Amino acid sequence: MKKIAVFASGSGTNFQAIVDANKGGSLEAEIKLLVCDKPQAYCIKRAVNEGIPSFVFNVKEFASKEEYEKKILQELQAAEVEFIVLAGYMRLIGSVLLQAFAGRIVNIHPSLLPAFPGKDAIGQALQAGVEETGVTIHFVDEGMDTGPIIDQQEVTVSDGETMESLQMKIHEVEHVFYPQVLNKILN
């Protein structure tokens, strides 16, 4: 069973979906660590509730990305992590982690990449007036949402769709789709 770390920056709904899939037996992995860059993020409380150790840091306490990534790497090595799963982690991964975990970092993004990379992909899709958007799971490289695509699932944008309604539809897909794809990759 692969040992994974989940990186998150916010409420942690995808983190929780991964934990729930793991507990339910549909994701075979050992979740060793939550890594979070926002000391007040709700995902930390979710990790505590699930008995999963957390490494929480504030980027302002480090001189550079390289410095905080070296600290993250120490934590990952201490936990014997083999694979990194990004689940709403709002920072680009830098060279320290990319080199140490080459080909073993996965991200989820709320659009059909290459369309609407970066922040506010759902808002970008609504503004563009597309009839379809979706969810992409991809390997991470040095770019923003540019790594090789592993799998995608479409989500229809209905007439009169709001930011909130489309966000809910995408989250529903993510929470099932991400654990399924992770299970295939890890096993």
C-alpha positions in Angstrom: 0.0 0.0 0.0 1.4 3.4 -1.1 2.1 6.0 1.6 0.7 9.3 0.6 0.7 12.9 1.8 -2.3 15.2 0.9 -1.6 18.9 0.5 -4.5 21.3 1.1 -4.9 25.0 1.7 -8.6 25.4 2.5 -11.7 23.6 3.8 -10.4 20.2 2.7 -13.5 18.7 1.1 -11.3 16.7 -1.4 -9.0 15.7 1.5 -12.1 14.4 3.3 -13.3 12.6 0.2 -9.9 10.9 0.0 -10.0 9.9 3.7 -13.6 8.6 3.4 -12.7 6.5 0.3 -9.7 5.1 2.1 -11.8 4.2 5.2 -14.5 2.8 2.9 -12.0 0.5 1.1 -12.3 2.1 -2.4 -8.9 3.8 -2.1 -6.0 1.6 -1.0 -3.4 3.9 0.4 -1.9 4.9 3.7 -2.5 8.6 4.4 0.6 9.5 6.4 0.4 13.3 6.5 -1.7 16.4 5.7 0.5 19.3 4.6 -1.1 22.8 4.9 0.2 26.3 4.2 -2.7 28.1 6.0 -2.6 27.7 9.8 -6.3 28.6 10.1 -7.5 26.2 7.3 -10.4 23.9 8.2 -8.6 20.9 6.5 -6.4 20.8 9.6 -9.4 20.2 11.9 -10.5 17.4 9.5 -7.1 15.8 9.8 -7.2 16.0 13.6 -10.7 14.5 13.6 -9.4 11.6 11.5 -6.2 11.1 13.5 -4.0 12.0 10.6 -0.8 13.9 11.5 -0.4 17.4 10.0 2.5 19.6 9.0 1.3 23.2 9.0 3.5 26.1 8.0 3.3 29.8 7.3 5.3 30.8 4.2 6.0 34.2 5.7 8.3 32.4 8.3 10.6 31.2 5.5 13.1 33.2 3.4 12.1 31.4 0.1 10.0 28.7 -1.5 13.1 26.5 -1.6 13.5 26.9 2.2 9.9 25.9 3.1 10.0 23.1 0.5 13.1 21.7 2.2 11.2 21.6 5.5 8.2 19.9 3.8 10.6 17.4 2.3 12.0 16.6 5.7 8.5 16.0 7.0 7.6 13.8 4.0 10.8 11.8 4.4 10.2 11.3 8.2 6.7 10.0 7.4 8.1 7.8 4.6 5.7 9.3 2.1 6.0 7.9 -1.4 3.4 10.0 -3.3 2.0 13.5 -3.0 -1.7 14.3 -3.7 -2.6 17.9 -4.1 -6.2 18.6 -3.0 -6.8 22.3 -3.1 -3.3 23.3 -2.4 -3.0 26.8 -3.7 0.8 27.1 -4.3 2.9 26.0 -7.2 5.2 23.1 -6.4 8.8 24.1 -6.7 12.0 22.4 -7.8 12.8 20.8 -4.3 9.6 18.7 -4.3 9.5 18.2 -8.0 12.9 16.7 -8.0 12.4 14.5 -4.9 9.0 13.3 -6.1 9.4 13.3 -9.9 6.4 11.6 -11.5 4.8 11.1 -8.1 2.8 14.3 -7.6 -0.8 14.5 -8.7 -3.2 17.5 -8.8 -7.0 17.9 -9.3 -8.2 21.0 -11.2 -11.9 22.2 -11.7 -11.8 22.5 -15.5 -11.1 20.4 -18.6 -7.5 21.4 -19.0 -5.9 23.0 -20.9 -8.9 25.2 -20.7 -9.1 27.6 -17.7 -5.9 26.9 -15.9 -4.9 28.7 -12.6 -7.2 30.3 -10.1 -11.0 30.7 -10.5 -11.4 28.1 -13.2 -15.1 27.8 -12.5 -15.5 31.6 -12.8 -13.5 31.5 -16.0 -15.7 28.8 -17.5 -18.9 30.8 -16.6 -17.5 34.0 -18.0 -16.5 32.2 -21.3 -20.1 30.9 -21.6 -19.0 27.3 -22.2 -21.7 24.5 -22.3 -19.3 22.0 -20.7 -16.5 22.2 -18.2 -15.3 19.5 -15.8 -12.5 18.1 -13.7 -9.0 17.2 -14.6 -6.5 15.0 -12.7 -2.9 15.5 -13.9 0.7 14.9 -12.9 2.4 18.1 -11.6 5.3 19.8 -13.4 6.9 23.2 -13.0 4.0 25.0 -14.7 0.6 26.0 -13.5 -1.8 23.1 -14.4 0.4 22.1 -17.3 1.5 18.6 -16.3 0.5 15.4 -18.2 -3.3 14.7 -18.0 -4.2 11.4 -16.3 -8.0 11.6 -16.7 -10.9 14.0 -17.1 -14.6 14.0 -16.4 -17.1 16.4 -18.0 -19.6 18.5 -16.2 -22.5 20.2 -18.1 -23.0 23.9 -17.5 -26.8 24.4 -17.4 -28.6 27.6 -18.5 -28.7 30.0 -15.7 -25.9 28.3 -13.9 -24.5 30.3 -11.0 -21.0 30.2 -9.5 -22.4 28.3 -6.4 -24.4 25.8 -8.4 -21.5 25.0 -10.8 -19.1 24.7 -7.9 -21.4 22.2 -6.2 -21.7 20.1 -9.4 -17.9 20.1 -9.8 -17.3 19.2 -6.1 -19.8 16.3 -6.4 -17.7 14.9 -9.3 -14.4 15.6 -7.7 -15.2 13.8 -4.5 -16.0 10.5 -6.3 -13.6 10.9 -9.3 -10.4 11.8 -7.5 -10.3 8.8 -5.2 -11.2 6.5 -8.1 -8.3 7.8 -10.2 -5.9 7.9 -7.3 -6.7 4.2 -6.6 -5.8 3.3 -10.2 -2.5 5.3 -10.1 -1.4 4.1 -6.7 -2.3 0.4 -7.3 
